[in-house]
Amino acid sequence: MKAIHWLVTPLLVVSLQAHATPVLQPIELSDKELAQLRGRYVLPDRIINFGVTMNTLWQNAAGQAIGAQVSLQVQANLQPQLSVSFTDKTGNATALPAASGQIIGGAGLSQVDGVVQSVRSAGDFNRGNNQIELEIHKNQAAPVSAGAIVIANGAQSFSNAAGQVKVLTNAQGLQVQLSAAGQGTASQQLGQGGIRQQTEILGSLNRVQNLTTLSVGLRERLEGAGLASPDCFTPHSLSRPIGY
């Protein structure tokens, strides 16, 4: 698995008054000064863990459900752990006919960078939701999913009467791909510079959820610890006038 890097920028540099000029006078940093700054030196010991959890769930009109939760967590020792758990709900035994709806277009969505979210439906009484959440917690260990399968790379898949879901880790990043037995598809992808959540519903009375949660665990700062502590900023000696 590729190493995971957490970059934090920018770094705020505060200088003390040495001349009879206004305090905190804005002064432009030179290229030489900027070259000495590294965002990774900001609060290096306060991050306990960070990670991402992706949940995809599809429930059809018969109450059958299938889904996957994939969690990538990185502890303070920079050792990543990737785990997967699947959702299996039988619901009512009645088989659903293949949907007859058609969705046309949407090819341009694959060319968009950054955050992409789309829900497209050709049926009736459907509900689709794409959501991204950011959680910041203090003094807590990384969340662990009960019954999760720990994997390193490659693919994990699961299928039931509601369809099939796959979790993939490859050069394109982390992906969840769900095919709902003739009712449509749902997918999530994290990597290649963005987050992508897409749902296409062909039938009716379906419930689809894509949720990506980014989490950061922080250690509480000890009372009395100042911002000038070596734990907060890397000491740089910059020969420059007063300012920020």
N, C-alpha and C positions, 0 to 999 in steps of 0.2 A: 504494500500500500504506500502511496506517496506520502511524504511528510507533510504535515499540516502546519501552516504558519499563520500566526495571528498578528496582524499589523495594526498599530494604533497611531494615528497622526491627527493633528500636528503637535509639536511640543512647544509650550509657552516658556519663553526666556524672560526673566525679570532681573533688571540691573539695579544696583543701589546708586543713590545720588552721590556724585563726586564733584560736580561743578554747580555754579549758581544759575542753573537753568530749570525750567519747570519740571516737576516730578512727573513721571510717566508720559514724557513727550514722545509721540510716535516717531520712530526712526526706521527707515528701510534697512533690512538685513542684506548684506552683500552675498554674492554667490559662495564666497569662501566660508562665511559663517553658516549659511544654510547647509553646506556640505558636511559640517560637523554634527548636525542634528540627526538623531535617529528616533523615530517614534516608538520603537520597541523598548526604549528606556523609560517610558511613562508607567509608573506604578507597576513594576515588573513582578512584585511578590503578592499583589492583591488579587490576581486572577487565580481562582482555585480550579475551575473547570469551565469549559464552554462546549457547545455542541449544537446539533440540529436534529430535530425529530420530524419525520414526514409521515402523515397519516392519510390514507386513501380508503374510503368506504363506499360501497354501492349496495343499496337495498332495492329490490325490485317489487313489483305489484303483488307478488305472492308472499312477500315477507322474507324471502331468501336474501341472505347478505353475504358478501365477501369483501375482504379488505386486507390491508397490510400496514404495519407500522415499522418503519426503519429508523433506527436511532444511531447517530454518530456522535460519540462523546469523547472529549479530550481532557485528560486530567492535567494537573500542574506539571507532571513529569513528561508531558508531550507525548504520552502513549495513547494513540487513538483506539477506540473500541467500537466496532460496528455490529449491531444486533438487529434481528428481524423477528417479528411475531405476526401471525396471521389471524384474521377474523373469519369464523365459520358459523353461519346461522342457517338452519334448515328451513325455518318458516313453514309454510303450508306446502303440501306435497304436489299441488297442482302445477303442471308444467305450463310455462308461458309460451305462446306462439312467437315466432321471430317477428320483430318489429318491421313495419313496411316503410317507415319514414326515411327521408334522405336529407343529408346535410351537404351542401355544395359550397365550395370555396374554402377560404381560411388558410391557403398555402402561405400567405405572407406572414402569418404569425411565427413561422419558424425562422424568419429573417430578422426578428426584433431582438435587440439586446436589452439587458436589464431585467426588470420584472414583467412577466407576461402572464395575464390571467384571462381566461375566456370560458364561457359557458354557452353552448349552442344546443338548441333543442328542436326536434322535428315532431315531437309528440305533445301530449296534453297532460296537465296536472303534474308536471315534474318539478323537482326542486334541486337546484345545483348551487353549491357554495364553494368558492375558493377563498382561502383566508391565510394570512401570514401574521404571526404573532412574535413579539419580542419579550422575553422574560429575563429579568435581572433579579437574582436572589442572593442572599448573604449567608455565609457560613453553612452552606448545604452541600452535600455530596451530589454528584451527577445522578440524574434519575435513572432507575433501572426498571426495565419492563419484565414483569413476571412471565416465565416461560419463554423468553426470547431466545432465539438461536444466534449465537455469536459466529460471525463469518469474517473472513479476511478480504476476499474479492470474488469476482465471478458473478454467479446468479443463484437466486433462490426463487422457487415458484410454488404455488398452491392453487388447487382448483376444487370446486364443488358444483352443486347444481346451479348456482348463480353466475358462474363464469370462471375466469382464471386471472390470477394476479402474479406478476413477476417483480422482483427487486434485482436491479442490475448495478454493478459497480465496474466502471471501465474508464477509458480515456475521456469520455463525454461527461463524467461525473457520477452522481448518484441519481438513480432513476427508479420510479415506481410506475409500472404499466399494468392497467387493469382492463380486461375485456369482459363485458357483462353479458355473455350468452345471448347474442342477438339483440340486446337492448342498447348497446352503445359502448363507449370507451371513456376512460379517465386516466390521466397521467400527471406525474410531477417529476421535475428534474431540477437538480441543483448542480451547477457547474458551468464551465465555459463562460464565466463572467455574469451569470444571472440566475434567476429563479423562474421556472416555468410551471404553470398549473393550467391544465386544459381538460374540459369535459364536453363530450358530444353524446347527446341522448336521442336515441332513435324511437324508443317506445314511449309509453305513458305510465304515470304513477310510480316513477322512480325517484329515489332519494340518493343524492351523490354529495360526498364531502371530500374536499382536498384541504388539508391543513398542514402548514409548515411552521414549526416553532423554533426560533433561534433563542438559545439560552446562554446566559453568562453567570457564573457563580463568583462572587467577590468575597474576600476576607474582610471583616470589619477592621477599620483602622484603629489602632490602639489610642486611647485617650491621651492627649498631650503630644502625639506625634506631629511634628510640624511639616509644612510643605518643603522645607529645606532639607529634609531627611534624605540620605543617599538612596533610600528605597523609592523615592518619588522622582527625582531627577538625576540624570548623570551630570557630574560636575564638569562644566566646560568653562575655560577662562577665555572670555571674548573681550578683546580690546576695542571698545566702542563707546560712544557717549551715552549719557543717561537716556533711558527710554524703554520701550517694550516692543 
